[in-house]
Amino acid sequence: MPKSTASVATEHASRYLQQLCKHWSHKFAVDFSPTQGRIDLGEGRVVDLRADDRTLTVDVEAEDLPRMEQVVVDHIVRFAFREELKFDWRQV
């Protein structure tokens, strides 16, 4: 399964991690804490998140990798409307 990762500079990493996990917990299997999260979107699609004081790290695993990367970005950007986030995806 194709995988990619992005490290995003933000002082609000934990907030965005928790917002995304809570948002998707109504439809998908989600497990999270303030510093780590895992969202199982089904069909082999998984989003793993890690937060520290300065960085949100997002790992995506999916057959339709570019589409899933954009879905994750779109959601997080909505939560982060007060700041401009930069996602530099790289395949792993």
QUIBEL-V850994 format. One record per pair of residues at least 24 apart in sequence whose ideal C-beta (glycine too) atoms are under 10 Angstrom apart, sorted by the first residue. I is the first residue (numbers start at 1). J is the second residue. D is the distance in whole Angstrom. If there is no record, write none. Layout:
I,J,D  I,J,D
This chain:
1,44,5  1,45,9  1,46,8  1,61,5  1,62,7  1,63,7  1,65,9  2,60,9  2,61,7  2,62,7  2,63,7  2,64,9  2,65,4  2,66,9  2,68,9  2,91,7  2,92,9  3,46,9  3,48,10  3,59,7  3,60,7  3,61,5  3,62,8  3,65,8  3,90,10  3,91,7  3,92,5  4,58,9  4,59,7  4,60,5  4,61,8  4,62,9  4,65,6  4,66,9  4,68,9  4,69,6  4,72,10  4,87,10  4,89,5  4,90,6  4,91,5  4,92,6  5,48,9  5,50,10  5,57,7  5,58,7  5,59,5  5,60,8  5,61,10  5,69,10  5,88,9  5,89,7  5,90,6  5,91,8  5,92,5  6,56,9  6,57,7  6,58,5  6,59,8  6,60,8  6,69,8  6,72,8  6,73,8  6,76,10  6,85,10  6,86,9  6,87,4  6,88,6  6,89,5  6,90,7  7,50,9  7,54,10  7,55,5  7,56,8  7,57,5  7,58,8  7,86,10  7,87,9  7,88,7  7,89,10  7,90,9  8,51,10  8,54,10  8,55,7  8,56,5  8,57,8  8,58,7  8,73,9  8,76,8  8,80,9  8,85,5  8,86,7  8,87,6  8,88,8  9,54,6  9,55,6  9,56,8  9,83,10  9,85,8  9,86,7  10,51,9  10,53,10  10,54,7  10,55,7  10,56,6  10,76,9  10,80,7  10,83,7  10,84,10  10,85,6  10,86,9  11,53,7  11,54,6  11,55,9  11,56,10  11,83,9  12,51,9  12,56,8  12,79,9  12,80,7  12,82,9  12,83,7  12,85,9  13,49,8  13,50,8  13,51,4  13,52,6  13,53,8  13,54,7  13,55,6  13,56,4  13,57,8  13,58,10  14,49,10  14,50,10  14,51,4  14,52,8  14,53,9  14,56,8  15,51,8  15,56,9  15,79,8  15,80,9  16,49,8  16,51,8  16,56,6  16,58,9  16,75,9  16,76,5  16,77,10  16,78,10  16,79,5  16,80,6  16,83,10  16,85,8  17,49,5  17,50,8  17,51,5  17,56,6  17,57,9  17,58,9  17,76,9  17,79,10  18,49,9  18,51,8  18,79,10  19,75,8  19,76,8  19,78,9  19,79,5  19,80,9  20,47,8  20,49,7  20,56,9  20,58,9  20,72,8  20,75,6  20,76,6  20,78,10  20,79,7  21,47,9  21,49,7  23,75,7  23,76,10  23,78,9  23,79,8  24,72,10  24,75,8  39,72,9  41,68,8  41,71,9  41,72,10  45,71,9  47,71,9  47,72,6  47,75,10  49,76,9  56,80,9  56,85,8  56,87,9  58,87,7  58,89,9  59,92,8  60,89,8  60,92,10  61,92,9  65,89,8  65,91,8
